[in-house]
């Protein structure tokens, strides 16, 4: 099986690279990894040339415009990468009979639900970012290509920029940190998400994969404030610097350019039943991430 990963330098892309190139990776997989410089999704001709050269069986699209607030002032740029480029990618996948595994987001929902969203729930994005990701999903479904759209949420890891790393930085810089307490979600360790994606490959190889939309995220619903508490508690056990005080803010007290859903928790039940992979253990993910960050700092 020939697998292409797009967005290799992103948070998820780096986790996919590590696992797909590891000795314990599933056998029989030939992997090609591309950064944006090597395969720019917005360069439609370059994308088609890449397919023609490598003839992939599966394409994992981990590339996206993810600057949620910046997207409000750059809607055309966000739409190009999250929607138009994805539409083109799906078309090329259909042309070459390649399976598209595309990563989407909890922000396609309006956040009004009082329970974790299931895949069949109606979308209603409130931000430009969420709308462009929703349009990308729709373009894939309309294209007719074989696909898995995997929505995830609140992704963190030892790689890239994410909430956990922001909290650690603020903990070093400030004695007091304020965090929003009325937005709920399901944190997801990016290594768990990468593993979940890889676990779909054997089913795809056997042509036994039910195509469609799936959710993969953490199994516990918490607020950003509670998530920060968990991060700092774990950091304290590793003698990392943490703030002396953490206070809760309301969304109204912390305005942002892009509106956030009040509750964007995702249910992983369908994915678990279909592929035999449990929801992300973000508690363990925090510990693993902090251990890796500590090791990186020790090596510097």
ABEGO torsion letter per residue (X at the ends): XBBBBBGAABAAAAAAAAAAABAABBBGBBBBBBBAAABBAABAAAAAAAAAAAGBABBBBABBBABAAAAAABAAAAAAAAAAAAAAAAAAAAAAGBBBBBBBBAAABAGABABBBBAABBBBBABAAAAAAAAAAAAAAAAGBBBBBBBBBGBBBABEBBAAAAAAAAAAABABBBBBAABBBBBBBAAAAAAAAAAAAAAAAAGABBBEBBBBBBABBBBAAAAAAAAAAAAAAAGBBBBABBBBBBAAABBBABBBBABABBBAAAAAAAAGBBBBBAAAAAAAAAAAAAAAAAAX
